[in-house]
Amino acid sequence: MPPLDHWRAEFPLVDEVTYLVSHSLGAMPKRTAAALQEYADTWSHRGVRAWHEGWWEMGRETGNLLAPILGVDTGTVSMHQNVSVSMGVIGSCYRYDGRRRKIVLTDLEFPTNMYLFEGFRRYGAEVVYVRSDDAMRTNLERLLDAIDEQTVLVPLSLVLFRSSYIQDARAVIEKAQKVGAHVILDVYQAAGTVPLDIGGLGAEFAVGGSVKWLCGGPGAGYLYVRPDLARTLEPGLIGWAAHAEPFSFATGPVAYAAGAAERFQSGTPNIPALYAARSGYEIVAEVGVPAIRAHSLRLTRRIMDHAARAGYRLNTPALDRERGGAVIIDVPNGELVASELIRRQIIVDYRPGAGIRIAPHFYNTDQDIDTALAVLDELALASRPS
Ligand SMILES: Cc1ncc(COP(=O)(O)O)c(C=O)c1O
């Protein structure tokens, strides 16, 4: 039996359908149901005492579970609702009314980063989009040129959601640091399927969420801040949980908590989401991201080879070192084909300007891939323009 097959028993959904959509919503582990029951029991029977019996520290502890997956030190990760909020917290650490006021991002970033930082124009920010030559890769040279002495922030997806392309984060971070700008590395499409060493990369900030490859469900976004910056930054978008002594209920300006896990916090933590998220992190850590990556590369290669033989347009890099966990296949009438696949219990998704996204994870098998591709072939043939 291939070494990862036994994990399927932990994910009921993968025996019910052909589940190939972990770039969007990872399957729920069985253990998560028990964890959510524990949440309900604790609230039900411990009531307000729960805050001092673990709930208040839960954000820090959950961040610490993520730390080895992200490749960062413990105590450096704070938990938030999602990437949008985490990015907003970082954006709120800076001013945009001086000479250094640019936010540089490529036109292939996830739109939430664009919508959020567009809003910073009202504080004086200049939002600069770097044009890409196609929908697969950003133009690295153009991006590096755009990052200059007037740049404050560079939100950068490590893996692009449209094409699964792995960007050269090291080159971008090096250029940004040379001119005094800061990269916010969005690792959402990488964490849990591509091994990460964010500490080694020296990134100032990293953000992501738990919905996808981490199998942690919605509501558990995370924010890493490099420890030297975390000691000095003064985020504006905070709440009482960012105070050094929140239960002193001191009035007036905040006295920031020293630790990164607290200093960037807003208010009451999202406790049910934290209960839900942890089983996924534990399992991903237990399987090991390098083992997940090896399995994923083998299965995505299987899809790519088949697509090439069938003559489908691929919107995903061919080189293993440039490809994240998903493969994007662009067939005529892709949106219709994707809905029909879903109707036939092959769960994938479709993104305009990209194609049908197929994403195997550690609980998928060669058989899953072959089943999905056989149905895709049939539908693609039927929907071919005459
Ligand atoms: C790279 C990337 N960033 C961010 C998001 C979503 O952001 P949020 O957590 O704010 O919903 C996604 C979701 O697909 C994504 O792929």
Ligand as a Chemical Component Dictionary entry (heavy atoms), coordinates in Angstrom:
data_LIG
# 
_chem_comp.id                   LIG 
_chem_comp.type                 NON-POLYMER 
_chem_comp.pdbx_formal_charge   0 
_chem_comp.three_letter_code    LIG 
# 
loop_
_chem_comp_atom.comp_id 
_chem_comp_atom.atom_id 
_chem_comp_atom.alt_atom_id 
_chem_comp_atom.type_symbol 
_chem_comp_atom.charge 
_chem_comp_atom.model_Cartn_x 
_chem_comp_atom.model_Cartn_y 
_chem_comp_atom.model_Cartn_z 
_chem_comp_atom.pdbx_ordinal 
LIG C1 C1 C 0 -3.250  33.447 -2.358 1  
LIG C2 C2 C 0 -4.543  33.714 -1.657 2  
LIG N1 N1 N 0 -4.626  34.715 -0.756 3  
LIG C3 C3 C 0 -5.770  34.992 -0.094 4  
LIG C4 C4 C 0 -6.894  34.224 -0.297 5  
LIG C5 C5 C 0 -8.176  34.489 0.458  6  
LIG O1 O1 O 0 -8.096  35.511 1.379  7  
LIG P1 P1 P 0 -9.011  35.500 2.692  8  
LIG O2 O2 O 0 -8.352  34.594 3.674  9  
LIG O3 O3 O 0 -9.024  36.921 3.135  10 
LIG O4 O4 O 0 -10.359 34.986 2.312  11 
LIG C6 C6 C 0 -6.847  33.171 -1.213 12 
LIG C7 C7 C 0 -8.073  32.354 -1.420 13 
LIG O5 O5 O 0 -8.280  31.668 -2.355 14 
LIG C8 C8 C 0 -5.652  32.916 -1.903 15 
LIG O6 O6 O 0 -5.586  31.914 -2.808 16 
# 
loop_
_chem_comp_bond.comp_id 
_chem_comp_bond.atom_id_1 
_chem_comp_bond.atom_id_2 
_chem_comp_bond.value_order 
_chem_comp_bond.pdbx_ordinal 
LIG C1 C2 SING 1  
LIG C2 N1 SING 2  
LIG C2 C8 DOUB 3  
LIG N1 C3 DOUB 4  
LIG C3 C4 SING 5  
LIG C4 C5 SING 6  
LIG C4 C6 DOUB 7  
LIG C5 O1 SING 8  
LIG O1 P1 SING 9  
LIG P1 O2 DOUB 10 
LIG P1 O3 SING 11 
LIG P1 O4 SING 12 
LIG C6 C7 SING 13 
LIG C6 C8 SING 14 
LIG C7 O5 DOUB 15 
LIG C8 O6 SING 16 
# 
